[in-house]
């Protein structure tokens, strides 16, 4: 099948082109953390930015929001949820001691830290990770930070301690009430807004539905609400236009004009339709991959996959 | 001594080149134009009149000594022909394939006044391919300097600038945001027009000159242009980031699923090899009825890629007529051969939703040509009441690109009102030591123009750094492989 495939081998063994994984932590069956050594990127990274990761030479370029960066250790932290072929595969292959094939970034415009004195940082599910550097930056800026974290249940909760260390108040919400309050992050936002009428800004990161609900929760009070959008991307440098989103009446490219936008202006319906673009291909690729893994593992260790 | 050639004495017909059969090639990504064989190339070389005042050299954006290399070629001194070309053009195998020769060298060829002009592009490609096959490298004597040069973007402008600066003895590093170098040659131009193996070969030659490539490096965000000069120790920087920010038409429905830019289609297909999905991970679900808007080279590439990916009907919609289409004549011709349908003088007005967020049709309006506009082309005017619908499940916009905003966002360089970088006549930007060229300065243009800009910036850079531009030594002045003119053996060097 391979016709005129490029034979070029890009062996990059220089400081900016090595992406060694130095730490890994599994939060649950589907969520894992990778800490990648890249001193130059850790110095450049700002809250709100993302990277494009390729796990191997035939892989996809996937955008992942930077969950943390440590300038002293020179590392970039990514928190990944195994949902599709690439992320499931990475869950198996990305171990400490291995390297990523490519990681480009930091991309996107860093989050704008206004002079707000009291803010709410909302993270839903995986969005808890990328909201962390923002919350920390606000704290360093001298703001009163209220964290609102949403998970499906107690087992999925992660980074509670990290947030406790930087938040003045922390509200944990779970769908079944097994940890914190029972309810969605919107309930947490409402609680915070009722208690603190002087909240100046809300930052919400998570699945599109959750960001939309958060924006709706703050719309009546008119509190500025920033969301971090995660549309489908290829290059992340403004070149393909695959990540275009409607903000107000204007079309923006999330990779170079964002990824942060005013949540009250974003057309979430449009975003969600566009996110479904490759659903069938994604499903087919995941099934095909799971199948090949099962075959590889006949007689050996059996790996369970979410059906 | 052979008789002086005249228009009457040379072969009257241009030597035809073998091409893959349109029916077969429309199903694969093999290169369409097979290139000249040696006898064909020599026969075609006899059509050059060796004019005393060759117009073709002026027609070439980088002023290749065209009669010079054709003469060597006719003498079967292929290596000599290659050395003549590479004196000015680093990438003959690329330019022979993708230059719009009919508007450049071949457009002004004297033979072309009465016959079909000499096939300069095909001859250039013949020489370039031979060089790749035989692994020829024109490695000049390089006198090392202390200078470190950073090049931002590994496309044609960056490659040309890198080559010249490496030859001038500088330590050159090229930064590329993608995981593979080559820029538009890699992600944009498809394999059937410019195989990636050719790009690989040309990049390898640069590496032999000592140029380093650093991929996965987004300059502006990983480090800024200012940091390159102040912290990373680069003495001069060249910015050739291109104009790859695609324009959408701004008509109702252009954010529907199934509407994408030609850049996205081509990047998925060429760079990410999505045509091999699911063997590679990047998908590219292609429609059965594909409509491409625009008629430039990118549009032709998008049309022909769609056809090869298995679309049943591929249609081009362009608001002007065929005569105004900006694509190379050969590309339009190849597209027609491959069964692409053309709707000239049609302008899209709306893309229609199937109710689930995907495209099901595009509404267009017929146009007619009115008075010429500023670009000299006749302005298309809508014909009232002439609307019609084309059924489609995929719309590709190939209607041009804008300046990439990243460098502008992250540096203090002066930009013009469209976001392109402002430069002086030597291509230096508002920041000392920082040069820019190619599409990021001029807006979308051609590969060879970008290369010309890269070389021009290199000249400016050498002047800025105080490196004497030694030019290329004549073969006759070479002694022990060194230039007599430049290396005065009696001169005493101060340490």
Interface residues (C-beta under 8 A of the other chain):
Chain A: X1 X2 X3 X4 X5 X6 X7 X8 X10 X12 X14 X16 X17 X19 X40 X41 X44 X49 X54 X57 X58 X59 X60 X61 X85 X86 X101 X102 X103 X104 X105 X106 X107 X109 X234 X235 X236 X237 X238 X239 X240 X241 X242 X244 X246 X251 X253 X256 X257 X270 X273 X274 X276 X277 X278 X280 X281 X282 X284 X285 X288
Chain B: X28 X29 X30 X31 X177 X178 X179 X180 X181 X186 X187 X191 X195 X196 X197 X199 X200 X203 X204 X212 X213 X214 X215 X216 X217 X218 X221 X222 X223 X244 X245 X246 X248 X250 X254 X255 X257 X260 X261 X263 X264 X267 X268 X272 X273 X276 X277 X278 X279 X280 X281 X282 X283 X285 X356 X357 X404 X405 X406 X409
